C-alpha cells in the first residue's frame, strides 16, 4: 500500500463501526466508509461539525452542529482545493490521491520537456491541478458540467487560472475515440473510472465490462515518448493485480513496467491505515 501522508490540512482522526472522522482544515466531518468494519469502543464521536446520515431509501443527509460556509479551502503543498459537503457524502476531493499527484508530478517536472497529459473522469481536478502545477499541458475531461466547473475553480485557487488546461464536458470514451481520429497524442494519461456511470448523452459505463476497451483505445493516443499511465479505481471486488494486468496487456507495445496496489491514508494516533481504492501505474 502507498500512503498519502504529507497532508497538513487533512487527517483521519479516528475510524470504527463503518464511519470515519476527518479534519478538513478546521472543519471536522464524520462520514460512512464501507472499509471500516472494525469496532469502536465508544458510541459517541465527540466534537464534530457535521455527520452524514444514510437514508434507508438511498442517499442521505448532513446533520451540522454549527453553521458552516457553503465551501472552504484546504491546502496540499502549494495547491488549494475547494471543499463542499455534497448530498452524496463526498466533499469534492479524495485526499489519498495526493500520493499519486506527487508521483506523476515528479515525473513531469524531472522530464525537462513539454508534456501533454489527458485526465479522464477528471472529477473536480485534483490530478489536473497537480499535473499543471508540475508544468504539463492538461486536457481535463468529465461528463458532469458541474465537476468541470469545480476543476476550473481549483485551478484558479492554485494560481493556475492561466495555465494551459483544456476543460472538456464529454463522455470520456467518445472523446478518446475522437482523439484517435484526430491523431492526438499524450505523454501522460490519468483515469479514475467509476464503477458505473453515464456519459453526457446517457452513455452507460460499467467498469468490469468497459475498462479494457478504454485502455486499448488510450494506448492508441499514447505517445512513443510517453512518461506514465495511471489508473485509479474504487470498484469493490476488483483486485489491483487485475487492473495491473489489464494495463500491462494494453501497453504491451510500449517498453516499461507496471506496478499495482492499494492507496491509503494513515489514521492518526494509531498504527492502522485506511485502504482507499487501488492503483495501477505504467511508467517508461
Protein Blocks (a to p, Z undefined) as FASTA:
>chain_A
ZZdfkbfkbccfbgcehiacddehjaccddddfklmcccfbfbebjafbdcdddfkgpad
dddfbdcdfbdcddehjaccdddddfkopaoiafklmmmmmmmmmmmmmnopacddddeh
klnolmmmmmmmnopacddddfblklmmmmmmmmmmnopmmpccddddddfklmmmmmmm
nopacfbdcddddfbdcdfkopacdfklmmmmmmmmmmmmccfkbfbdcdddfbehiafk
lmmmmmmmmmmmpgcdddddddddddehiabdcdebddddddZZ
